[in-house]
Amino acid sequence: MSTTQEIEQGLLDLLRRVYGEDLSSVVVYGSYVAGNYRHKSSDINLLILLQNCSPDALERFGRDGRSLLKKHRVTPLILTTAEFTASADVFPMEYMDIIASHKVLFGEDPTEHVQFSHKNLRHELEHQLRGALLSLRQLVLAARGRKRLLAAELKSWAGPMAAIFRGLLRLRGVEDVATDYSALIEQVNTVYELQPGPFLSLLSMREGGGGNPVELVSELLLRLEHLIAVIDAYEVDR
């Protein structure tokens, strides 16, 4: 049995034991399925859909699964089936990610019944971009001019931007969205007619390259402000 098969079987055994007949579907998604998963360094995104989500069962899952979840860096997303179906209008960006790269481990494929509106996607993208802008400003305040601290905080801040980039591409109808972070940034630059800039520099910094974090933050803030203006003015008819 391969490592991935052992991980999947271990997760299923745990979930069946904890949730029993309440367990509706189990789906892995993201890098684990997309082909760029690295054992013990990549996270495993796990969607767990239940008929009922009781606090007692949640506590038992956390207690019994603590070692397994930590060992394999599993990030569970736990919803009832009804919640998953009803919240596609609130989280279209995240659900599109699940649909793009997923594997059903148990039950029916829940993504077959999900419908999206590009209007909702536009709204969530604007919300996420504005949130990224505000959090970046807060990092600058918290760093208080300490370049080393600011550089370290920037590396963590950059992580969630990949999901936003994928959403930006899907809003424009791009179907073949890159999985590599560098290629993803290049795609966004091309589709939105942007010059190569701060996000590639940030990626270089994350990978050990140099650079002035104070100057980089200024460029990042300008790029985010520009993207927010573009998305705010973007008209969607569906």
MIDOSE-1310 file (N, C-alpha, C; in nm, 2 decimals, decimal comma, always signed):
residues 238
mstt	+0,09/-0,12/+0,00/+0,00/+0,00/+0,00/+0,09/+0,12/+0,00; +0,06/+0,22/-0,09/+0,14/+0,34/-0,10/+0,11/+0,43/+0,02; +0,20/+0,54/+0,04/+0,18/+0,63/+0,15/+0,05/+0,70/+0,14; +0,01/+0,75/+0,02/-0,12/+0,82/+0,01/-0,24/+0,73/+0,04
qeie	-0,23/+0,60/+0,00/-0,33/+0,51/+0,03/-0,35/+0,48/+0,18; -0,23/+0,48/+0,25/-0,23/+0,46/+0,39/-0,30/+0,58/+0,46; -0,26/+0,70/+0,41/-0,32/+0,82/+0,47/-0,47/+0,82/+0,45; -0,51/+0,80/+0,33/-0,66/+0,80/+0,30/-0,73/+0,69/+0,38
qgll	-0,68/+0,57/+0,39/-0,75/+0,47/+0,46/-0,75/+0,50/+0,61; -0,64/+0,56/+0,66/-0,64/+0,60/+0,80/-0,75/+0,71/+0,83; -0,76/+0,81/+0,74/-0,86/+0,91/+0,76/-1,00/+0,86/+0,75; -1,03/+0,77/+0,66/-1,16/+0,71/+0,65/-1,19/+0,63/+0,77
dllr	-1,10/+0,55/+0,81/-1,13/+0,47/+0,93/-1,16/+0,55/+1,05; -1,09/+0,66/+1,07/-1,11/+0,76/+1,18/-1,25/+0,82/+1,16; -1,28/+0,87/+1,04/-1,41/+0,94/+1,02/-1,53/+0,85/+1,04; -1,52/+0,72/+0,99/-1,63/+0,63/+1,01/-1,65/+0,59/+1,15
rvyg	-1,54/+0,58/+1,23/-1,55/+0,55/+1,37/-1,61/+0,66/+1,45; -1,58/+0,79/+1,41/-1,63/+0,90/+1,49/-1,77/+0,94/+1,45; -1,80/+0,94/+1,32/-1,93/+1,00/+1,27/-2,03/+0,89/+1,23; -1,99/+0,77/+1,20/-2,08/+0,66/+1,17/-2,17/+0,70/+1,05
edls	-2,30/+0,68/+1,07/-2,40/+0,70/+0,97/-2,42/+0,85/+0,93; -2,37/+0,94/+1,02/-2,38/+1,08/+0,99/-2,28/+1,12/+0,88; -2,18/+1,04/+0,84/-2,08/+1,07/+0,74/-2,14/+1,06/+0,60; -2,15/+1,17/+0,53/-2,21/+1,17/+0,39/-2,10/+1,16/+0,28
svvv	-2,00/+1,25/+0,29/-1,90/+1,25/+0,18/-1,76/+1,30/+0,24; -1,66/+1,24/+0,19/-1,52/+1,28/+0,22/-1,45/+1,31/+0,09; -1,39/+1,43/+0,08/-1,33/+1,47/-0,04/-1,19/+1,54/-0,01; -1,09/+1,50/-0,08/-0,96/+1,57/-0,07/-0,95/+1,66/-0,19
ygsy	-0,88/+1,77/-0,17/-0,87/+1,87/-0,28/-0,74/+1,95/-0,26; -0,71/+2,03/-0,36/-0,59/+2,11/-0,36/-0,47/+2,04/-0,41; -0,35/+2,08/-0,35/-0,22/+2,03/-0,40/-0,22/+1,87/-0,39; -0,28/+1,81/-0,29/-0,28/+1,67/-0,28/-0,33/+1,60/-0,40
vagn	-0,42/+1,66/-0,47/-0,48/+1,61/-0,59/-0,42/+1,66/-0,72; -0,38/+1,79/-0,71/-0,33/+1,86/-0,83/-0,20/+1,81/-0,88; -0,12/+1,74/-0,80/+0,00/+1,68/-0,85/+0,13/+1,74/-0,79; +0,11/+1,85/-0,70/+0,23/+1,91/-0,65/+0,24/+1,89/-0,49
yrhk	+0,18/+1,78/-0,45/+0,18/+1,75/-0,31/+0,31/+1,69/-0,27; +0,36/+1,74/-0,15/+0,49/+1,68/-0,10/+0,46/+1,63/+0,04; +0,48/+1,50/+0,06/+0,45/+1,44/+0,19/+0,53/+1,51/+0,30; +0,47/+1,54/+0,41/+0,52/+1,60/+0,53/+0,56/+1,75/+0,52
ssdi	+0,54/+1,80/+0,40/+0,56/+1,95/+0,38/+0,44/+2,02/+0,32; +0,36/+1,95/+0,25/+0,23/+2,01/+0,20/+0,12/+1,97/+0,29; +0,02/+2,06/+0,29/-0,10/+2,04/+0,37/-0,20/+1,95/+0,29; -0,28/+1,87/+0,35/-0,39/+1,79/+0,29/-0,52/+1,86/+0,32
nlli	-0,58/+1,92/+0,22/-0,71/+1,98/+0,24/-0,82/+1,87/+0,23; -0,90/+1,86/+0,34/-1,00/+1,76/+0,35/-1,14/+1,82/+0,37; -1,23/+1,79/+0,28/-1,37/+1,83/+0,30/-1,45/+1,72/+0,36; -1,52/+1,74/+0,47/-1,60/+1,64/+0,54/-1,74/+1,69/+0,55
llqn	-1,83/+1,62/+0,48/-1,97/+1,66/+0,48/-2,05/+1,56/+0,57; -2,14/+1,61/+0,66/-2,21/+1,53/+0,75/-2,36/+1,56/+0,74; -2,44/+1,46/+0,78/-2,58/+1,48/+0,80/-2,61/+1,58/+0,91; -2,54/+1,55/+1,02/-2,55/+1,63/+1,14/-2,41/+1,66/+1,20
cspd	-2,39/+1,78/+1,25/-2,26/+1,81/+1,30/-2,27/+1,85/+1,45; -2,26/+1,75/+1,54/-2,28/+1,77/+1,68/-2,15/+1,81/+1,74; -2,15/+1,89/+1,85/-2,03/+1,93/+1,92/-1,96/+1,81/+1,98; -2,03/+1,71/+2,03/-1,97/+1,59/+2,09/-1,88/+1,52/+1,99
aler	-1,94/+1,50/+1,86/-1,86/+1,43/+1,76/-1,74/+1,51/+1,72; -1,75/+1,65/+1,71/-1,64/+1,73/+1,67/-1,53/+1,72/+1,78; -1,57/+1,72/+1,90/-1,47/+1,70/+2,01/-1,40/+1,57/+2,00; -1,47/+1,46/+1,97/-1,42/+1,33/+1,96/-1,32/+1,32/+1,84
fgrd	-1,36/+1,38/+1,73/-1,28/+1,38/+1,61/-1,14/+1,45/+1,64; -1,15/+1,57/+1,71/-1,03/+1,64/+1,74/-0,94/+1,56/+1,83; -1,00/+1,49/+1,93/-0,93/+1,41/+2,03/-0,87/+1,28/+1,97; -0,95/+1,21/+1,90/-0,90/+1,08/+1,84/-0,81/+1,10/+1,72
grsl	-0,84/+1,21/+1,65/-0,76/+1,23/+1,53/-0,64/+1,32/+1,54; -0,61/+1,36/+1,66/-0,51/+1,46/+1,68/-0,37/+1,42/+1,62; -0,33/+1,30/+1,65/-0,20/+1,25/+1,60/-0,20/+1,24/+1,45; -0,30/+1,18/+1,40/-0,31/+1,16/+1,25/-0,31/+1,29/+1,17
lkkh	-0,40/+1,38/+1,22/-0,41/+1,51/+1,15/-0,28/+1,59/+1,16; -0,21/+1,59/+1,27/-0,09/+1,66/+1,29/+0,02/+1,60/+1,20; +0,03/+1,46/+1,21/+0,14/+1,39/+1,14/+0,14/+1,42/+0,99; +0,02/+1,42/+0,93/+0,00/+1,44/+0,78/-0,04/+1,58/+0,74
rvtp	-0,04/+1,67/+0,83/-0,07/+1,81/+0,81/-0,21/+1,82/+0,74; -0,31/+1,76/+0,80/-0,45/+1,76/+0,74/-0,52/+1,88/+0,79; -0,58/+1,95/+0,70/-0,67/+2,07/+0,73/-0,81/+2,03/+0,70; -0,89/+2,00/+0,80/-1,03/+1,96/+0,77/-1,13/+2,08/+0,76
lilt	-1,22/+2,07/+0,66/-1,33/+2,16/+0,65/-1,45/+2,08/+0,67; -1,52/+2,11/+0,78/-1,64/+2,03/+0,82/-1,77/+2,11/+0,81; -1,86/+2,05/+0,73/-1,99/+2,12/+0,70/-2,09/+2,01/+0,70; -2,22/+2,05/+0,72/-2,33/+1,96/+0,68/-2,35/+1,96/+0,53
taef	-2,41/+1,86/+0,48/-2,44/+1,86/+0,33/-2,52/+1,98/+0,29; -2,62/+2,01/+0,38/-2,71/+2,13/+0,35/-2,63/+2,26/+0,35; -2,54/+2,27/+0,45/-2,46/+2,39/+0,45/-2,37/+2,41/+0,33; -2,31/+2,30/+0,29/-2,22/+2,31/+0,17/-2,30/+2,35/+0,05
tasa	-2,42/+2,30/+0,02/-2,50/+2,33/-0,09/-2,54/+2,48/-0,09; -2,58/+2,52/+0,03/-2,64/+2,66/+0,05/-2,53/+2,77/+0,05; -2,41/+2,74/+0,07/-2,31/+2,84/+0,09/-2,22/+2,87/-0,03; -2,26/+2,81/-0,15/-2,18/+2,83/-0,27/-2,18/+2,98/-0,31
dvfp	-2,29/+3,05/-0,27/-2,30/+3,19/-0,31/-2,21/+3,28/-0,22; -2,17/+3,22/-0,10/-2,09/+3,30/-0,01/-1,94/+3,27/-0,03; -1,91/+3,15/-0,07/-1,77/+3,11/-0,08/-1,74/+3,05/-0,22; -1,78/+3,12/-0,33/-1,75/+3,07/-0,46/-1,60/+3,05/-0,50
meym	-1,52/+3,14/-0,45/-1,38/+3,13/-0,47/-1,32/+2,99/-0,42; -1,35/+2,96/-0,30/-1,31/+2,84/-0,23/-1,37/+2,72/-0,30; -1,50/+2,72/-0,33/-1,56/+2,61/-0,38/-1,51/+2,58/-0,53; -1,48/+2,68/-0,60/-1,43/+2,66/-0,73/-1,29/+2,59/-0,73
diia	-1,21/+2,62/-0,62/-1,09/+2,55/-0,60/-1,11/+2,40/-0,57; -1,21/+2,37/-0,50/-1,24/+2,23/-0,47/-1,28/+2,16/-0,59; -1,37/+2,22/-0,67/-1,42/+2,16/-0,80/-1,30/+2,13/-0,89; -1,21/+2,23/-0,90/-1,10/+2,22/-1,00/-1,01/+2,10/-0,97
shkv	-0,98/+2,07/-0,84/-0,89/+1,96/-0,81/-0,94/+1,89/-0,69; -1,01/+1,78/-0,71/-1,06/+1,70/-0,59/-1,07/+1,55/-0,62; -1,08/+1,48/-0,52/-1,09/+1,33/-0,53/-1,19/+1,29/-0,42; -1,29/+1,21/-0,45/-1,39/+1,17/-0,36/-1,34/+1,04/-0,29
lfge	-1,32/+1,04/-0,16/-1,28/+0,92/-0,09/-1,40/+0,84/-0,04; -1,51/+0,91/-0,02/-1,63/+0,84/+0,04/-1,75/+0,91/+0,00; -1,86/+0,84/-0,03/-1,99/+0,90/-0,06/-2,00/+0,95/-0,20; -2,10/+1,04/-0,22/-2,12/+1,10/-0,35/-2,03/+1,22/-0,36
dpte	-2,02/+1,26/-0,49/-1,94/+1,38/-0,52/-2,03/+1,50/-0,50; -2,01/+1,58/-0,39/-2,10/+1,69/-0,36/-2,08/+1,81/-0,46; -1,97/+1,81/-0,53/-1,95/+1,93/-0,62/-2,05/+1,92/-0,75; -2,10/+1,80/-0,77/-2,19/+1,79/-0,89/-2,32/+1,87/-0,88
hvqf	-2,35/+1,91/-0,76/-2,48/+1,98/-0,73/-2,46/+2,13/-0,70; -2,34/+2,18/-0,71/-2,31/+2,32/-0,68/-2,31/+2,40/-0,80; -2,38/+2,52/-0,79/-2,39/+2,62/-0,90/-2,33/+2,75/-0,85; -2,27/+2,82/-0,94/-2,20/+2,94/-0,91/-2,25/+3,06/-0,99
shkn	-2,24/+3,18/-0,93/-2,26/+3,30/-1,00/-2,13/+3,38/-1,00; -2,10/+3,43/-1,12/-1,98/+3,52/-1,13/-2,00/+3,65/-1,06; -2,12/+3,69/-1,04/-2,14/+3,81/-0,96/-2,10/+3,78/-0,81; -2,13/+3,67/-0,76/-2,09/+3,63/-0,63/-1,94/+3,62/-0,62
lrhe	-1,88/+3,56/-0,72/-1,73/+3,55/-0,73/-1,67/+3,69/-0,73; -1,72/+3,78/-0,80/-1,67/+3,92/-0,80/-1,68/+3,98/-0,67; -1,79/+3,97/-0,60/-1,81/+4,02/-0,47/-1,71/+3,96/-0,37; -1,69/+3,83/-0,37/-1,60/+3,77/-0,28/-1,45/+3,82/-0,31
lehq	-1,42/+3,83/-0,43/-1,28/+3,87/-0,47/-1,26/+4,01/-0,42; -1,35/+4,10/-0,43/-1,33/+4,24/-0,38/-1,32/+4,23/-0,23; -1,40/+4,15/-0,16/-1,39/+4,14/-0,02/-1,25/+4,09/+0,02; -1,20/+3,98/-0,05/-1,07/+3,93/-0,01/-0,96/+4,02/-0,04
lrga	-0,97/+4,09/-0,15/-0,86/+4,19/-0,19/-0,85/+4,30/-0,09; -0,97/+4,35/-0,05/-0,97/+4,46/+0,05/-0,92/+4,41/+0,18; -0,95/+4,29/+0,22/-0,90/+4,23/+0,34/-0,75/+4,22/+0,34; -0,70/+4,17/+0,22/-0,55/+4,16/+0,20/-0,48/+4,30/+0,22
llsl	-0,55/+4,40/+0,16/-0,49/+4,53/+0,17/-0,48/+4,58/+0,31; -0,59/+4,56/+0,39/-0,60/+4,60/+0,53/-0,50/+4,53/+0,61; -0,49/+4,40/+0,59/-0,39/+4,32/+0,67/-0,25/+4,36/+0,64; -0,22/+4,39/+0,52/-0,09/+4,44/+0,48/-0,05/+4,57/+0,55
rqlv	-0,15/+4,66/+0,55/-0,12/+4,79/+0,62/-0,10/+4,76/+0,77; -0,17/+4,66/+0,83/-0,15/+4,63/+0,97/-0,01/+4,57/+1,00; +0,04/+4,49/+0,90/+0,17/+4,44/+0,91/+0,28/+4,55/+0,92; +0,26/+4,65/+0,84/+0,35/+4,76/+0,84/+0,35/+4,83/+0,97
laar	+0,23/+4,85/+1,03/+0,22/+4,92/+1,16/+0,29/+4,83/+1,27; +0,26/+4,70/+1,27/+0,31/+4,61/+1,37/+0,46/+4,60/+1,36; +0,52/+4,61/+1,24/+0,67/+4,59/+1,23/+0,74/+4,71/+1,28; +0,68/+4,83/+1,28/+0,74/+4,95/+1,34/+0,88/+4,98/+1,28
grkr	+0,89/+4,96/+1,15/+1,02/+4,99/+1,09/+1,13/+4,88/+1,10; +1,09/+4,77/+1,16/+1,19/+4,66/+1,17/+1,19/+4,57/+1,05; +1,28/+4,59/+0,96/+1,28/+4,52/+0,83/+1,28/+4,37/+0,84; +1,36/+4,32/+0,93/+1,36/+4,17/+0,94/+1,23/+4,11/+0,98
llaa	+1,16/+4,18/+1,07/+1,03/+4,13/+1,12/+0,93/+4,15/+1,00; +0,93/+4,26/+0,93/+0,84/+4,28/+0,82/+0,86/+4,18/+0,71; +0,98/+4,14/+0,68/+1,01/+4,04/+0,58/+0,95/+3,91/+0,62; +0,97/+3,87/+0,75/+0,92/+3,74/+0,79/+0,76/+3,74/+0,79
elks	+0,70/+3,85/+0,82/+0,55/+3,86/+0,82/+0,50/+3,86/+0,68; +0,57/+3,92/+0,59/+0,53/+3,92/+0,45/+0,53/+3,78/+0,39; +0,62/+3,69/+0,43/+0,63/+3,56/+0,38/+0,50/+3,48/+0,42; +0,45/+3,50/+0,54/+0,33/+3,44/+0,58/+0,21/+3,50/+0,52
wagp	+0,21/+3,63/+0,50/+0,10/+3,70/+0,44/+0,07/+3,66/+0,30; +0,18/+3,62/+0,23/+0,16/+3,59/+0,08/+0,09/+3,46/+0,06; +0,08/+3,37/+0,15/+0,02/+3,24/+0,13/-0,12/+3,24/+0,07; -0,21/+3,31/+0,14/-0,35/+3,31/+0,09/-0,37/+3,38/-0,04
maai	-0,28/+3,45/-0,09/-0,29/+3,53/-0,22/-0,31/+3,43/-0,33; -0,26/+3,31/-0,32/-0,27/+3,22/-0,44/-0,42/+3,19/-0,47; -0,50/+3,17/-0,36/-0,64/+3,15/-0,39/-0,71/+3,27/-0,45; -0,67/+3,39/-0,41/-0,72/+3,51/-0,48/-0,68/+3,52/-0,62
frgl	-0,56/+3,48/-0,65/-0,51/+3,48/-0,79/-0,59/+3,39/-0,88; -0,62/+3,27/-0,82/-0,70/+3,17/-0,90/-0,84/+3,23/-0,92; -0,90/+3,29/-0,82/-1,03/+3,35/-0,84/-1,03/+3,46/-0,94; -0,93/+3,54/-0,95/-0,92/+3,65/-1,05/-0,91/+3,59/-1,19
lrlr	-0,85/+3,48/-1,21/-0,84/+3,42/-1,34/-0,97/+3,36/-1,38; -1,04/+3,29/-1,28/-1,17/+3,23/-1,31/-1,28/+3,33/-1,34; -1,26/+3,45/-1,28/-1,36/+3,56/-1,31/-1,35/+3,60/-1,46; -1,23/+3,59/-1,51/-1,21/+3,62/-1,65/-1,23/+3,50/-1,75
gved	-1,28/+3,39/-1,69/-1,31/+3,28/-1,78/-1,19/+3,19/-1,81; -1,08/+3,20/-1,74/-0,96/+3,11/-1,76/-0,99/+2,98/-1,70; -0,98/+2,87/-1,78/-1,01/+2,74/-1,73/-0,88/+2,66/-1,69; -0,77/+2,68/-1,76/-0,65/+2,62/-1,73/-0,57/+2,70/-1,64
vatd	-0,60/+2,70/-1,51/-0,54/+2,78/-1,41/-0,41/+2,71/-1,36; -0,30/+2,78/-1,35/-0,17/+2,72/-1,31/-0,18/+2,68/-1,17; -0,10/+2,57/-1,13/-0,09/+2,53/-1,00/+0,04/+2,58/-0,93; +0,14/+2,60/-1,02/+0,27/+2,66/-0,97/+0,25/+2,81/-0,93
ysal	+0,30/+2,85/-0,82/+0,27/+2,99/-0,77/+0,33/+3,10/-0,87; +0,45/+3,07/-0,92/+0,51/+3,17/-1,01/+0,43/+3,18/-1,14; +0,39/+3,06/-1,19/+0,31/+3,06/-1,32/+0,18/+3,13/-1,30; +0,12/+3,11/-1,18/-0,01/+3,17/-1,14/+0,00/+3,32/-1,14
ieqv	+0,11/+3,37/-1,09/+0,13/+3,52/-1,09/+0,14/+3,57/-1,23; +0,22/+3,50/-1,31/+0,24/+3,54/-1,45/+0,11/+3,54/-1,53; +0,02/+3,44/-1,50/-0,11/+3,43/-1,56/-0,19/+3,56/-1,53; -0,20/+3,59/-1,40/-0,27/+3,71/-1,36/-0,22/+3,84/-1,42
ntvy	-0,09/+3,85/-1,43/-0,03/+3,97/-1,49/-0,07/+3,97/-1,64; -0,07/+3,86/-1,71/-0,10/+3,86/-1,85/-0,25/+3,89/-1,87; -0,34/+3,82/-1,80/-0,48/+3,84/-1,82/-0,53/+3,98/-1,78; -0,47/+4,04/-1,68/-0,51/+4,17/-1,63/-0,42/+4,28/-1,68
elqp	-0,33/+4,24/-1,78/-0,24/+4,34/-1,84/-0,16/+4,42/-1,74; -0,09/+4,35/-1,65/-0,01/+4,41/-1,55/+0,14/+4,38/-1,58; +0,22/+4,48/-1,55/+0,37/+4,45/-1,56/+0,41/+4,36/-1,45; +0,51/+4,27/-1,48/+0,57/+4,19/-1,38/+0,62/+4,28/-1,26
gpfl	+0,58/+4,24/-1,14/+0,61/+4,33/-1,03/+0,62/+4,27/-0,90; +0,55/+4,33/-0,80/+0,57/+4,30/-0,66/+0,55/+4,16/-0,61; +0,45/+4,09/-0,67/+0,42/+3,96/-0,62/+0,53/+3,86/-0,67; +0,59/+3,88/-0,78/+0,71/+3,80/-0,82/+0,83/+3,83/-0,73
slls	+0,84/+3,95/-0,69/+0,95/+3,99/-0,60/+0,93/+3,93/-0,46; +0,80/+3,93/-0,42/+0,76/+3,86/-0,29/+0,79/+3,71/-0,29; +0,76/+3,65/-0,41/+0,79/+3,51/-0,42/+0,94/+3,48/-0,41; +1,02/+3,57/-0,47/+1,16/+3,55/-0,47/+1,21/+3,57/-0,32
mreg	+1,15/+3,66/-0,25/+1,19/+3,68/-0,11/+1,15/+3,56/-0,03; +1,04/+3,50/-0,05/+0,99/+3,38/+0,02/+1,09/+3,26/-0,01; +1,15/+3,26/-0,12/+1,24/+3,15/-0,16/+1,38/+3,18/-0,13; +1,41/+3,28/-0,05/+1,54/+3,31/+0,00/+1,61/+3,42/-0,07
gggn	+1,55/+3,49/-0,16/+1,61/+3,60/-0,23/+1,61/+3,72/-0,14; +1,68/+3,82/-0,18/+1,70/+3,94/-0,11/+1,59/+4,04/-0,14; +1,61/+4,17/-0,11/+1,52/+4,27/-0,14/+1,49/+4,36/-0,01; +1,44/+4,48/-0,04/+1,40/+4,57/+0,07/+1,25/+4,55/+0,10
pvel	+1,22/+4,49/+0,22/+1,08/+4,47/+0,24/+0,99/+4,59/+0,25; +1,05/+4,71/+0,29/+0,98/+4,83/+0,30/+0,93/+4,88/+0,16; +1,03/+4,88/+0,07/+1,00/+4,92/-0,07/+0,90/+4,82/-0,13; +0,91/+4,69/-0,10/+0,83/+4,59/-0,16/+0,68/+4,61/-0,11
vsel	+0,67/+4,64/+0,02/+0,53/+4,66/+0,07/+0,47/+4,78/+0,00; +0,54/+4,89/-0,03/+0,48/+5,00/-0,10/+0,43/+4,96/-0,23; +0,51/+4,87/-0,30/+0,47/+4,83/-0,43/+0,35/+4,73/-0,43; +0,35/+4,65/-0,32/+0,23/+4,56/-0,30/+0,10/+4,63/-0,28
llrl	+0,11/+4,73/-0,19/-0,01/+4,81/-0,16/-0,06/+4,88/-0,29; +0,03/+4,93/-0,37/-0,02/+5,00/-0,50/-0,08/+4,89/-0,59; -0,03/+4,77/-0,60/-0,08/+4,67/-0,68/-0,22/+4,62/-0,63; -0,23/+4,61/-0,50/-0,36/+4,57/-0,45/-0,47/+4,68/-0,47
ehli	-0,43/+4,80/-0,45/-0,52/+4,91/-0,48/-0,57/+4,91/-0,62; -0,48/+4,88/-0,71/-0,51/+4,88/-0,85/-0,61/+4,76/-0,88; -0,58/+4,65/-0,83/-0,67/+4,53/-0,85/-0,80/+4,55/-0,79; -0,81/+4,61/-0,68/-0,94/+4,64/-0,61/-1,02/+4,73/-0,71
avid	-0,96/+4,84/-0,76/-1,03/+4,93/-0,85/-1,08/+4,86/-0,98; -1,00/+4,76/-1,03/-1,04/+4,69/-1,15/-1,16/+4,60/-1,12; -1,15/+4,53/-1,01/-1,26/+4,43/-0,97/-1,39/+4,51/-0,93; -1,37/+4,62/-0,87/-1,48/+4,70/-0,83/-1,56/+4,75/-0,95
ayev	-1,49/+4,78/-1,05/-1,55/+4,84/-1,18/-1,59/+4,73/-1,27; -1,56/+4,60/-1,24/-1,58/+4,49/-1,34/-1,73/+4,46/-1,34; -1,79/+4,46/-1,46/-1,93/+4,43/-1,47/-1,95/+4,28/-1,51; -2,04/+4,22/-1,43/-2,07/+4,07/-1,45/-2,22/+4,06/-1,48
dr	-2,25/+3,99/-1,58/-2,40/+3,97/-1,62/-2,45/+3,83/-1,59; -2,38/+3,75/-1,51/-2,42/+3,62/-1,48/-2,37/+3,57/-1,35
